[in-house]
Amino acid sequence: MILMGIYCEAQTITIRKQNEKVKGENSEGYSSVVEGKLSEVNSSWTKFLKEVGKVKLFSSDPVVVTEPNFNGTVFPKGVIYAKIFEEGDQSRVWLGLLPKEWDERDGDMANKETEKLVYQFSVRYNREKVQKLIDETQQADNAVEKQNQRLINQNKEMTSQLTNNEKEKIHLQKSIENNKLEYEALLIKLEKNKKAQDSLVNVSLQIKKVKEAHEERLRKIN
C-alpha cells in the first residue's frame, strides 16, 4: 500500500530590484527567491546561464557571463553578472550589470532584459520542480496500477484454479463413490464365490463317495 500526502500551493513569481557588489561597486540587478537549497537549484541556474551567454570565471563570485543573448540578439561586448544565495530552504538568484560597462541605450535595455531573464528562470525552475513532482506521482500511480493488475491476474488465476479444483473434487468424490460401490460388489462376489467353492467341494466329496462305491462293486464281481 502506498500512502501519499499531497500539498498544493499557488506559486507567485516575485522579482525584486536589488543591487549587489560587483568588483567592489554597486551593480544594478534583479533577484528572485525559489524553493530549494542551493545545491538543488544551482545546477538549473548554471544550465540557464549557459543558455544566456558564455560563462566565464564560473567558480568566481559573481559568475561572469559574456556575449549575452537577449531575444536572439547577441551583444559581443556585453557583460552581465550572476549570483546565487542560499536562504534556509530557499535560494535567491540574481542577475545584474555594471552600467559603466554598457553604453546608455544598450544598458537600459540590458537592465530590463536581466529582469526578464530572472523571471524566465524562476518560472522555468518552478515548472520543472512541479513537473518532477507530477512525474514522481505518475510513477507511483503506475506502480500502484501495475500492482493492482498483478493482483487482478492472480485473482483470475486462482479463480480458475479453484474452479478446476472443484471439478476435480467432484470427479474424485464420484470416483470414491464408484469405488465404494465396486468394493461392496466385490465383497458380495467374493462371498458368492466362497459359497460356490464350498458347494463344489461338497459335490466333489459326494462324487468321490459314489465313485468309491462303484469301484467296490466292481471288485466284487467274479
Residue pairs with C-beta under 8 A, 6 or more apart in sequence:
2 140
2 143
2 144
4 137
4 140
6 137
11 35
11 126
11 130
13 32
13 119
13 122
13 123
13 126
14 32
14 33
15 30
15 31
15 32
15 115
15 118
15 119
15 122
16 30
16 31
16 32
17 28
17 29
17 30
17 115
18 29
18 30
18 31
18 94
18 96
19 26
19 27
19 28
19 29
19 96
20 26
20 27
20 29
20 62
20 81
20 83
20 94
20 96
21 27
22 62
22 81
22 96
22 98
23 98
25 98
27 81
27 96
27 97
27 98
28 96
28 97
28 98
28 99
28 111
29 81
29 94
29 95
29 96
29 97
29 114
30 94
30 95
30 96
30 114
30 115
30 118
31 92
31 93
31 94
31 95
31 118
32 92
32 93
32 118
32 119
32 121
32 122
33 87
33 90
33 91
33 92
34 41
34 90
34 91
34 92
34 93
34 122
34 125
34 126
34 129
35 89
35 90
35 126
35 129
36 89
36 90
36 91
36 125
36 129
37 86
37 89
37 90
37 91
38 84
38 85
38 86
38 91
40 91
41 84
41 91
41 93
41 125
42 84
42 91
44 121
44 124
44 125
44 128
45 82
45 84
45 91
45 93
45 121
45 125
46 55
46 58
48 117
48 121
48 124
48 125
49 55
49 63
49 65
49 82
51 69
52 65
52 68
52 69
52 80
52 117
53 65
53 66
53 67
53 68
53 69
53 74
53 78
53 80
54 65
54 66
54 67
55 63
55 64
55 65
56 64
56 65
56 66
57 63
57 64
61 83
62 81
62 82
62 83
62 94
62 96
63 81
63 82
63 83
64 79
64 81
65 79
65 80
65 81
65 82
66 78
66 79
67 74
67 75
67 76
67 78
68 74
68 75
68 78
68 79
68 80
68 110
68 113
69 75
70 109
70 110
70 113
71 113
75 106
75 110
78 101
78 102
78 106
78 110
79 97
79 98
79 101
80 95
80 96
80 97
80 110
80 114
81 95
81 96
81 97
81 98
82 93
82 94
82 95
83 93
83 94
84 91
84 92
84 93
84 94
85 91
85 92
85 94
93 118
93 121
93 122
94 118
95 114
95 117
95 118
96 114
97 107
97 110
97 111
97 114
99 107
99 111
102 110
